[in-house]
Amino acid sequence: QVQLEESGGGLVRTGGSLRLSCVASGGSFTMDAMGWFRQAPGKEREFVAAISWPGRNTNYATSMKGRFSITRDRARNTVFLNMYNLQPEDTAVYYCAAGRTYSSARADDFTSWGQGTQVTVSP
């Protein structure tokens, strides 16, 4: 099973940007897709974006399309989430996940998860 480790979270002001990274190890060559989810306090985990590992197909949650961008570097087994114009409602723990298909927004379709990285957006 693939192991995932996120980094890049932190505190940012409204309108700022952050870049999250997720490094995969241990089984990365068998991955089909990687994605990002987030969970705010008191809320359910929600889909953010996903990307196919062999190719470059992407999938975004409608509300985040245009402000968030997912990319991957196969040589470094790393997926990135570039976040722009961040708002206080983007405050959450962001999780990296590996799964079977980039086209799914269901957490159940992602079988490996990182520990999460906190993103806090101040007003």
Secondary structure per residue as TSV (DSSP state, phi and psi in degrees):
chain	resnum	aa	ss	phi	psi
A	1	Q	-	360.0	141.9
A	2	V	-	-75.5	142.9
A	3	Q	E	-104.8	140.5
A	4	L	E	-126.0	138.2
A	5	E	E	-134.9	119.6
A	6	E	E	-92.1	156.2
A	7	S	E	-156.4	167.8
A	8	G	-	105.5	-6.4
A	9	G	-	-70.4	171.1
A	10	G	E	164.2	-165.5
A	11	L	E	-101.9	131.4
A	12	V	E	-141.9	151.3
A	13	R	E	-81.3	158.5
A	14	T	T	-53.1	133.9
A	15	G	T	90.5	-8.1
A	16	G	-	-81.4	-178.9
A	17	S	-	-130.3	154.1
A	18	L	E	-144.5	154.8
A	19	R	E	-125.5	117.0
A	20	L	E	-94.0	145.3
A	21	S	E	-123.7	151.3
A	22	C	E	-141.9	117.9
A	23	V	E	-99.9	131.1
A	24	A	E	-104.1	142.1
A	25	S	E	-148.5	161.3
A	26	G	S	89.2	-15.0
A	27	G	S	-175.2	22.0
A	28	S	G	-63.0	-26.4
A	29	F	G	-73.9	-8.4
A	30	T	G	-103.1	1.9
A	31	M	-	-71.7	145.0
A	32	D	-	-101.9	-32.0
A	33	A	E	-156.1	155.1
A	34	M	E	-131.2	149.1
A	35	G	E	-146.5	172.6
A	36	W	E	-124.7	136.7
A	37	F	E	-125.4	165.4
A	38	R	E	-142.3	155.7
A	39	Q	E	-140.9	118.1
A	40	A	-	-91.0	157.9
A	41	P	T	-55.9	129.3
A	42	G	T	77.6	5.1
A	43	K	S	-121.7	163.3
A	44	E	-	-77.7	157.9
A	45	R	-	-66.5	134.6
A	46	E	E	-126.6	149.7
A	47	F	E	-71.6	140.7
A	48	V	E	-112.9	-58.9
A	49	A	E	-165.5	160.4
A	50	A	E	-148.2	157.2
A	51	I	E	-141.1	142.8
A	52	S	E	-74.8	139.9
A	53	W	S	-77.9	-44.3
A	54	P	S	-66.8	-38.6
A	55	G	S	-113.6	-147.8
A	56	R	-	-130.7	18.0
A	57	N	-	-65.8	140.8
A	58	T	E	-128.0	159.9
A	59	N	E	-143.2	133.9
A	60	Y	E	-128.9	147.7
A	61	A	-	-64.9	140.0
A	62	T	G	-56.0	-41.5
A	63	S	G	-70.7	-14.4
A	64	M	G	-109.3	-10.2
A	65	K	B	-63.7	131.7
A	66	G	T	102.9	-30.7
A	67	R	T	-105.6	-26.0
A	68	F	E	-113.6	146.0
A	69	S	E	-138.2	127.7
A	70	I	E	-106.6	133.5
A	71	T	E	-138.2	166.7
A	72	R	E	-143.3	151.2
A	73	D	E	-121.4	102.2
A	74	R	G	-66.3	-33.2
A	75	A	G	-63.2	-30.7
A	76	R	G	-106.5	8.1
A	77	N	T	50.0	44.4
A	78	T	E	-129.1	139.6
A	79	V	E	-118.2	143.7
A	80	F	E	-119.7	149.7
A	81	L	E	-125.5	109.8
A	82	N	E	-92.9	125.0
A	83	M	E	-121.5	128.1
A	84	Y	-	-121.9	157.9
A	85	N	S	47.1	52.5
A	86	L	-	-66.9	144.2
A	87	Q	-	-121.1	158.5
A	88	P	G	-54.5	-31.5
A	89	E	G	-72.4	-7.1
A	90	D	G	-83.7	-5.8
A	91	T	-	-62.1	124.2
A	92	A	E	-176.5	170.8
A	93	V	E	-89.4	128.3
A	94	Y	E	-104.0	128.0
A	95	Y	E	-114.1	137.7
A	96	C	E	-93.0	144.7
A	97	A	E	-145.3	150.4
A	98	A	E	-116.2	138.8
A	99	G	E	-152.7	-163.9
A	100	R	S	-90.5	-28.9
A	101	T	-	-149.7	139.2
A	102	Y	T	-74.8	-19.9
A	103	S	T	-82.3	-5.7
A	104	S	-	-94.7	143.2
A	105	A	-	-106.9	9.7
A	106	R	-	-90.8	128.8
A	107	A	G	-59.5	-30.8
A	108	D	G	-64.5	-21.0
A	109	D	G	-85.5	-0.2
A	110	F	E	-113.2	121.8
A	111	T	E	-100.1	-17.6
A	112	S	E	-124.8	140.4
A	113	W	E	-134.8	146.3
A	114	G	-	-85.5	-179.0
A	115	Q	-	-83.2	-16.7
A	116	G	-	98.7	153.3
A	117	T	E	-135.3	134.9
A	118	Q	E	-81.6	132.2
A	119	V	E	-119.3	124.0
A	120	T	E	-124.4	125.7
A	121	V	E	-111.6	117.5
A	122	S	E	-89.5	147.7
A	123	P	-	-63.5	360.0
